[in-house]
Amino acid sequence: MSAVLLALAAGAVIGLTLGALGGGGSVLAVPALIYLLGFTPVAAATAALIVVAVTSATALSAHARDGHVRWRTGLLFAAAGIGPAMLGGALASRLPATVLTLGFAVVAGAAALRMLRPRPVPAEGVRVRPVRAAAAGGGLGAVTGVLGVGGGFLAVPALVSVLGLRMRAAVGTSLLVITVNSLAALAMRTGTASGLDWALIGPFAGAAVLAAWDGRRLAAKLPAHTLQRAFAVVLCAVAGFMLVDAVL
């Protein structure tokens, strides 16, 4: 299979995931870019941020039309992560590839376990603790900057458990957070974008944008916990593979 066809197939999977779950696309995009398309870890992280930023912004417009985006909440949550995302983006280019791969595997594995053991959904209108919300937003921004992941797979649980959003609102609002954090991280990665293979990134991003619309429709037909569990199983496999690759 040619590299362009692989890019199209991988982009479609990432778009479906982002559209359906409000996150998780970049945590699959980075290993796809490394192991299927031959990108280095640093280049893969930068390319993933580009793809996820474009795809998330597109999916965000669809969720906003359905009334599933809490703009004020999302912007406040994302604002806490802008600084850490920019610092993480500057730090990423200085870290060895093995450290980035290992860190990515650990974060992906932790996210998968979190999805397999979801916490009870708090009641609507739960009292938000500003310190916890700021800490969650800042931590999410740091992960986005260093590892090149949009952070939606962490944002959705945080928006539900920390800010008390219902699942549909958390999915839509997470896309806003992902877009802001990804753009902030990219602002500090301009030096790593010069050598990217745009002939592969273009089809990858295009397929992801188109598939994100189908992902939104899929989310409306299937229970959220079913989609989360299926994604968590895939994420566990990806984390295990990358962990072995980093250690050996």
C-alpha positions as CSV (number, residue, x, y, z in Angstrom):
1,M,0.0,0.0,0.0
2,S,1.4,3.4,-1.0
3,A,2.2,6.0,1.6
4,V,-0.7,8.3,0.4
5,L,-3.2,5.5,0.8
6,L,-1.9,4.8,4.3
7,A,-2.2,8.5,5.1
8,L,-5.8,8.6,3.9
9,A,-6.8,5.4,5.9
10,A,-5.1,6.7,9.0
11,G,-6.7,10.1,8.6
12,A,-10.1,8.6,8.3
13,V,-9.7,6.7,11.6
14,I,-8.5,9.8,13.4
15,G,-11.4,11.9,12.1
16,L,-14.0,9.3,13.1
17,T,-12.5,9.2,16.6
18,L,-12.4,13.0,17.0
19,G,-15.9,13.4,15.7
20,A,-17.4,10.6,17.8
21,L,-15.5,11.0,21.1
22,G,-14.4,14.7,21.1
23,G,-10.8,13.5,21.4
24,G,-8.4,10.6,20.9
25,G,-7.5,11.5,17.4
26,S,-4.0,12.7,18.1
27,V,-3.2,9.8,20.4
28,L,-3.6,7.6,17.4
29,A,-2.2,10.1,14.9
30,V,1.3,10.2,16.4
31,P,1.9,6.4,16.3
32,A,0.3,6.3,12.8
33,L,2.7,9.0,11.5
34,I,5.7,7.3,13.1
35,Y,5.1,3.6,12.3
36,L,3.1,3.8,9.1
37,L,4.5,6.9,7.4
38,G,8.1,7.0,8.8
39,F,8.0,10.3,10.6
40,T,10.4,11.0,13.5
41,P,8.7,11.4,17.0
42,V,9.3,15.2,16.9
43,A,8.0,15.6,13.3
44,A,5.1,13.2,14.1
45,A,4.0,15.3,17.1
46,T,4.1,18.5,15.0
47,A,2.2,17.0,12.1
48,A,-0.4,15.5,14.5
49,L,-1.0,18.9,16.1
50,I,-1.6,20.4,12.6
51,V,-4.0,17.6,11.6
52,V,-5.8,17.6,14.9
53,A,-6.1,21.4,15.0
54,V,-7.7,21.5,11.6
55,T,-10.0,18.5,12.2
56,S,-11.1,19.7,15.7
57,A,-12.0,23.2,14.4
58,T,-14.1,21.6,11.7
59,A,-15.8,19.2,14.1
60,L,-16.3,22.0,16.6
61,S,-18.5,23.9,14.1
62,A,-20.8,20.9,13.7
63,H,-21.2,20.4,17.5
64,A,-21.7,24.1,18.0
65,R,-24.7,24.0,15.6
66,D,-26.2,21.2,17.7
67,G,-25.8,23.3,20.9
68,H,-23.2,21.0,22.5
69,V,-20.4,23.5,23.1
70,R,-20.1,25.4,26.4
71,W,-18.1,28.3,25.1
72,R,-17.3,30.2,28.3
73,T,-16.4,27.0,30.2
74,G,-14.2,25.7,27.3
75,L,-12.4,29.0,26.8
76,L,-11.6,29.3,30.5
77,F,-10.4,25.7,30.7
78,A,-8.3,26.1,27.6
79,A,-6.9,29.5,28.8
80,A,-5.2,27.6,31.8
81,G,-3.4,25.4,29.3
82,I,-2.1,27.9,26.8
83,G,1.1,28.8,28.8
84,P,1.9,25.1,29.6
85,A,1.2,24.1,26.0
86,M,3.6,26.7,24.7
87,L,6.3,25.8,27.2
88,G,5.8,22.1,26.4
89,G,6.1,22.8,22.7
90,A,9.4,24.5,23.2
91,L,10.7,21.7,25.4
92,A,9.7,18.9,23.1
93,S,12.4,19.5,20.5
94,R,15.1,19.2,23.1
95,L,14.0,15.8,24.4
96,P,15.4,12.5,23.0
97,A,13.1,10.5,20.7
98,T,13.1,7.6,23.1
99,V,11.9,9.8,26.0
100,L,9.0,11.2,23.8
101,T,8.0,7.7,22.7
102,L,8.1,6.3,26.3
103,G,6.1,9.3,27.6
104,F,3.5,9.0,24.9
105,A,3.1,5.3,25.7
106,V,2.6,6.0,29.4
107,V,0.1,8.7,28.8
108,A,-1.8,6.6,26.3
109,G,-1.9,3.6,28.6
110,A,-3.2,5.8,31.5
111,A,-5.9,7.3,29.4
112,A,-7.0,3.8,28.2
113,L,-7.3,2.6,31.8
114,R,-9.2,5.7,32.7
115,M,-11.7,5.0,29.9
116,L,-12.2,1.4,30.9
117,R,-13.0,2.4,34.5
118,P,-15.1,5.6,34.1
119,R,-16.2,7.5,37.2
120,P,-19.8,8.2,38.0
121,V,-21.1,11.3,36.2
122,P,-21.7,14.1,38.6
123,A,-25.0,15.9,38.8
124,E,-25.5,18.9,36.4
125,G,-24.7,22.1,38.1
126,V,-22.1,20.7,40.4
127,R,-19.9,23.3,42.1
128,V,-16.8,23.9,40.1
129,R,-13.5,24.2,42.1
130,P,-11.4,26.9,40.2
131,V,-8.1,25.5,41.5
132,R,-8.9,22.0,40.3
133,A,-10.2,23.3,37.0
134,A,-7.1,25.4,36.4
135,A,-4.8,22.5,37.4
136,A,-6.6,20.2,35.0
137,G,-6.4,22.7,32.2
138,G,-2.8,23.4,32.8
139,G,-1.8,19.8,32.9
140,L,-3.7,19.1,29.7
141,G,-1.9,22.0,28.0
142,A,1.5,20.6,29.1
143,V,0.7,17.2,27.7
144,T,-0.4,18.7,24.4
145,G,2.8,20.8,24.1
146,V,5.3,18.0,24.9
147,L,3.7,15.0,23.3
148,G,1.8,16.6,20.4
149,V,-1.5,15.3,21.4
150,G,-4.6,17.5,21.4
151,G,-5.6,16.1,24.8
152,G,-9.2,15.4,24.1
153,F,-8.9,11.9,25.5
154,L,-8.0,13.6,28.8
155,A,-10.2,16.7,28.3
156,V,-13.5,14.9,28.1
157,P,-13.1,13.0,31.5
158,A,-11.9,16.3,33.1
159,L,-14.8,18.3,31.8
160,V,-17.2,15.7,33.1
161,S,-15.6,15.0,36.5
162,V,-14.2,18.5,37.3
163,L,-16.6,20.8,35.6
164,G,-19.7,18.6,35.8
165,L,-20.6,18.7,32.0
166,R,-22.8,16.0,30.5
167,M,-21.1,13.7,28.0
168,R,-22.5,15.4,24.8
169,A,-21.5,18.8,26.1
170,A,-18.1,17.6,27.2
171,V,-17.4,16.1,23.8
172,G,-18.3,19.3,22.0
173,T,-16.5,21.6,24.5
174,S,-13.4,19.4,24.4
175,L,-13.0,20.1,20.7
176,L,-12.7,23.8,21.6
177,V,-10.1,23.0,24.2
178,I,-8.2,20.8,21.7
179,T,-8.2,23.5,19.0
180,V,-6.9,26.2,21.4
181,N,-4.2,24.0,22.9
182,S,-3.0,22.6,19.6
183,L,-2.6,26.1,18.1
184,A,-0.7,27.2,21.2
185,A,1.7,24.3,21.0
186,L,2.2,24.8,17.3
187,A,3.2,28.4,17.9
188,M,6.3,27.1,19.7
189,R,7.0,24.4,17.1
190,T,7.5,26.5,14.0
191,G,11.1,25.4,13.8
192,T,10.1,21.7,13.5
193,A,7.6,22.3,10.6
194,S,10.1,23.1,7.9
195,G,11.0,19.5,7.1
196,L,7.5,18.0,7.2
197,D,6.2,15.9,4.3
198,W,3.2,18.0,3.3
199,A,2.4,15.5,0.4
200,L,1.4,13.1,3.2
201,I,0.0,15.5,5.8
202,G,-2.4,17.0,3.3
203,P,-4.3,13.8,2.5
204,F,-4.1,12.8,6.1
205,A,-5.7,16.0,7.3
206,G,-8.3,16.0,4.4
207,A,-9.5,12.4,5.2
208,A,-9.6,13.3,8.9
209,V,-11.8,16.4,8.3
210,L,-14.3,14.5,6.1
211,A,-14.5,11.5,8.5
212,A,-15.1,13.8,11.5
213,W,-18.6,14.5,10.2
214,D,-19.3,10.8,10.1
215,G,-17.9,10.4,13.6
216,R,-20.4,13.0,14.9
217,R,-23.3,11.0,13.3
218,L,-21.9,7.8,14.7
219,A,-21.8,9.3,18.2
220,A,-25.6,10.1,17.9
221,K,-26.4,6.4,17.2
222,L,-24.2,4.5,19.6
223,P,-23.9,4.7,23.4
224,A,-21.0,6.8,24.5
225,H,-19.6,4.1,26.9
226,T,-19.5,1.6,24.0
227,L,-17.4,4.0,21.8
228,Q,-15.2,4.7,24.8
229,R,-14.5,1.1,25.6
230,A,-13.8,0.2,22.0
231,F,-11.3,3.1,21.7
232,A,-9.7,2.2,25.1
233,V,-8.9,-1.3,23.8
234,V,-7.2,0.0,20.7
235,L,-5.4,2.6,22.8
236,C,-4.1,-0.1,25.2
237,A,-2.7,-2.0,22.2
238,V,-1.0,1.1,20.8
239,A,0.5,2.0,24.2
240,G,1.8,-1.5,24.7
241,F,3.5,-1.5,21.2
242,M,5.1,1.9,21.8
243,L,6.3,0.9,25.2
244,V,8.0,-2.2,23.9
245,D,9.5,-0.1,21.0
246,A,10.9,2.5,23.5
247,V,12.4,0.0,25.9
248,L,13.9,-2.5,23.4
